[in-house]
Amino acid sequence: MYPVSDRFLARLAESHQVATQVQLFLTDGRVVDLAHTGGNVTVDRAQAIRRTCSITGADPTLIPRTPADQLATYGARMRVARGVTYGDGTQELVPCGLFRLDSVDGDISEGPVTLAGKALEVIVQDDKPTSAYTVTGTVVSAITAIIQRSIPDAAVVSAIVDQAIGRTTYDVEADLWAGCQDIAAAAGAEVYTTADGTFTIATLPDLLTTDPVWAVEAVEGGVYISGNRAMTSESVYNGVLARGENTADNIPPVSYLATDNDAGSPTYWGGPFGRRPMFYSSSTLTTTSACMQAATLKLAQAKAPNASGDFSALPNPALEPGDVIRVAHPDGTRELHQVASFSVPLDVSGGGEFAITTIAAKEDS
């Protein structure tokens, strides 16, 4: 979760005045505080571009009409934030994303106008190579090179133990952002931009060992509105075979099979759950040790119960995908859930639904 004060979290459950901010950074250097009437920021871990936004404003002059307008708009960025205004008049704003402005449309005479954007990953995704492009070295250095090829001043932060990878060459027209994800996967990690626009390489927090960052409780003064729960064994695996072969470096094939060897686990390899392996291969894996690390990290995610939840709560813009939250239902049952997606409303009135979808859940004592 984005760092916020205890006062902020307590305020979310109380009646409060919502503060929102949208800043438009034009390519000519101007920064415009964008008057807006609504919109939302959608955050979804399952998407290649985790954050998208749609902002509604009343000013039709935002629609580019002249070549100068277009020059200032193409490549512009938007910074979006939501927070609270305290009784003493001070505010605490939380960033919701830094976006490339992709479209502006609306009634040219009276408005309203809608501005849509995608997080900065899209710049890497769109910058496809026009000749073969090769990376080598380590997970962090290769990902950093790809990102800074497209965004030279991009901040890239690593929260993983770095490891060497094999040389990998991407063909003309390749999706280098997908390449970043593949390289990160060699370390059992993922790469994305956070709410403040920082590129981050990290592993998914472990639901079983991570402390919850927020309580969604159906109690007086709580933020819980409604919820449901589902569970399936689909896409649950108890073995991962990781394989690597790098002909560019003349390295022979390597592999490692990691299995759930806990006899007390519901997904025990060879137990009642059966054997359900998944397979992962990458040219970045050049040693058996690298395959073992990738397989072991992927198994930890693959064998997690495929439980999901859909909740409606009072909005918390500080959440991040992967955050662990504690949910207390009206019947008194308590669960730990891991956030997968949500949408932050930007209505200036403070309204708007805040729906949270989770990717895993377990009973909480």
Protein Blocks (a to p, Z undefined) as FASTA:
>chain_A
ZZddfklmmmmmpccddddddddddfkopacddddfbdcddddfkbmblbacddddfblk
lpcfbfklmmmmnopacddddddddfkopacdddfbdcddfbdcddfklopaddddddfk
lmmmmmccfbdcddehjfklmmmmmmmmmmmmbccddfbdcdddddddddehiafklmmm
mmmmmnopacdddfkopacddddddfklpccfbdcddbehiabfbdcddddfehiafbdc
dddddfknopacdddddddfbfkbcklghianopaddddddfklmbfklmmmmmmmmmmm
mmpccddddddddddfkbcehiacddddfkopacddddfbdcddfbfnlpacdddddfbd
cddZZ
